[in-house]
């Protein structure tokens, strides 16, 4: 037996339990930032492609064909940029509170958007007469 009186030693609560924050490993912070920047490059590519479709592509047989193809691309790009900021913030908060990272819905949304644009392009191409 020890001559010292036993002290009540409780486990120190984690930041997620105490509501505090920790400074995450800088490598994970940078990885989160790189992912955010990658999503924004994708968003900018979608927006730029939509602008090019309207300004450079020849007219389709359907008068509004270029706009029908470009507008979803531009809107998807704008949405991806906004959503990537929300995702970056959610990941940053999870890391600072030692919580599991939330699942990302961005790949699914991007895939659906690209498929929709591809279907629109296929329909427009099907109605083109000669080149």
N, C-alpha and C positions, 0 to 999 in steps of 0.2 A: 504494500500500500504506500501511496505517496503521502508525504507529510503536508503537501499543499492541498487546500480544499479544491474540490472539483468545480470547474467553471462550467456554466451553461453555454456550451458551444453549439450554436445553431449554424446551419449551412447559410453561407452568404447567398442571398437571392440573385439570380441572374438578371441582367438588364431587362429581359422580357418580363420577368416577374415583378421587378421593382419599378418599372416604368422609365428607367434611366436609359441612357444610350452609351454605346461603346464606340470607339474609333475602329472601324473595320480595317483589316489588312489592306494596305494601299494597292496591292495587286488586284484584289477583288473589286475595289472601287474603280480602278482603271479599266478592268475588264467590263464592268457595267457601263462605263462611259464609252468604251469602244463599241459595245453592242448598240448603245443609243445612237452613236454616230453612224453606224452601219445602217440602222433602220432609216435614219434621215437621208443618207445617200440614196437608198432605195426610193424614199419619198420624192426626193428631188428628181431622180431619173423618171419616175412616173409623171410628175408634173411637166418636166421638160419634154417628154415624149408626147404628152397630150397637146402641148403648145405646137410642137413640130407637126403633128398630125393635122391640125387646123391650118397651119401656115404653109406647109410644104407639099403635102400629098395632093395629087390631082383630085378633082371632084369625082365623087361616086355617081352612079346612075340615080341614086336616091339623093335628092338635093341636100338634105341635112346629115348625110352619112358621116362626114368628117366630124361634125359636132357630136353625133351619137357615139362615135368611137373615142373622141378626145375627152369629153366631159367626165365619163366614169374614171378615166385614168387620172385626171387632175384632182377629182374629188377623193379618189383612193389615196393619192399621194398626200393630200392635205390631212386626211384622216390618219394615215400612217405616221406622219410627223407628230401630230397631237398625241396619238396613242403611245408612241415611243417615249414621249416625255413622261406620261403617266406611268408607264412600265419602269422607266429608269428610277423614278421617285419611289415606286413601290418596292423595287429591289433594294434601293439604298436604305429605306426605312427598315426592311426586313434584316439586312445585314447589321444595321446599327442596334437592333433590338434582339439579335441572335435568334431570329425566327426563320423558318424555312422560306425559301424564295417562292413567290407565287408563280403559278403556271402562266405561261404566256399564250394569249390568244392571237397574237399578231401573225404568226405563220399561217394559221388557219384562215384568218381574214384576208391576208395577202393572196393566198392560193385561190380562194373563192373569187376575189376581185379579178385576178388575172384570168381565171377560167371564164368569167362573165365577159371580159374584154375580148378574149379569144373567140367566144361564141358570136359576139357582135361583129367582129372582123370577118368571121366565116360567113355569116349571113350577108354582109355587105359584099363580100367577094362573090358569093353565089349570084347576086343580082347584077354584077358587072357584065357588060356585053363587050367583048373584044378588048384589046389593049390599045 
